[in-house]
Amino acid sequence: MTSPALQMARLALAALPPGERAQLLAESSTAKPDRIVTRSEVAERFGRTTRAVDAWAARGLLHKVKLPGSSRAVGFRLSEVDSLMEGGAQ
């Protein structure tokens, strides 16, 4: 049994021209999922406190990602943390 959203996605994929469909499938198969790191891992990387990490998230420098299985647990995308580190914005 499949959900209506999954059925719609399959129909949309089938409606694409063959070239675009192949390109989309190739891109999605090579895309590596981004690792999620915790607040304490981010704080350790920057040498700051978890409160500083929360302040960056409140200012929009980092975007929180809800972790599955918990109503309150959040993390941050490693690629976003790395780009913040390279940019030097603190």
C-alpha positions in Angstrom: 0.0 0.0 0.0 1.4 3.4 -1.0 0.5 6.8 0.2 -1.2 9.3 -2.1 1.9 11.6 -2.0 4.1 8.7 -3.2 1.6 7.9 -6.0 1.6 11.5 -7.1 5.4 11.7 -7.1 5.6 8.5 -9.2 3.1 10.0 -11.7 5.0 13.2 -11.9 8.3 11.3 -12.5 6.6 9.2 -15.2 5.3 12.4 -16.9 8.8 13.8 -17.4 10.5 13.3 -20.8 12.9 10.4 -20.8 16.0 12.5 -20.9 15.0 14.7 -17.9 13.8 11.6 -16.0 17.2 9.9 -16.5 19.1 13.1 -15.4 16.9 13.5 -12.3 17.3 9.9 -11.3 21.1 10.1 -11.9 21.4 13.2 -9.7 19.3 11.7 -6.9 21.2 8.5 -6.8 24.6 10.2 -6.5 23.5 12.7 -4.0 25.0 11.9 -0.6 22.7 12.7 2.4 24.0 15.5 4.6 25.2 14.4 8.1 23.4 16.0 11.0 25.5 17.2 14.0 24.3 18.1 17.5 24.5 21.4 19.2 27.4 20.2 21.3 29.3 19.0 18.3 28.9 22.4 16.6 29.9 24.2 19.8 33.1 22.0 20.0 34.0 22.7 16.4 33.9 26.5 17.0 35.2 26.5 20.6 32.1 28.1 21.8 29.2 27.2 24.1 25.9 25.6 23.1 24.2 28.8 24.1 26.2 30.6 21.4 25.1 28.0 18.9 21.5 28.6 19.9 22.0 32.3 19.4 23.4 31.7 15.9 20.3 29.6 15.1 18.0 32.4 16.5 19.8 34.9 14.2 19.4 32.6 11.2 23.1 31.8 10.7 22.3 28.1 11.2 19.0 26.3 10.6 17.7 23.7 13.0 16.8 20.3 11.8 14.4 18.2 13.9 15.7 14.8 14.7 13.4 11.8 14.2 12.1 10.0 17.3 12.1 13.0 19.6 9.8 16.0 20.0 12.6 18.4 21.0 15.9 17.1 19.7 17.4 19.2 17.0 20.7 19.2 15.0 22.4 21.1 12.2 23.5 20.1 8.7 27.2 19.6 8.6 27.5 21.3 5.3 25.9 24.4 6.7 28.2 24.3 9.8 31.2 23.9 7.5 30.2 26.9 5.3 29.7 29.0 8.4 33.2 28.0 9.6 34.7 29.0 6.2 32.8 32.3 6.1 34.0 33.2 9.6 30.7 34.8 10.6 30.2 34.5 14.3 
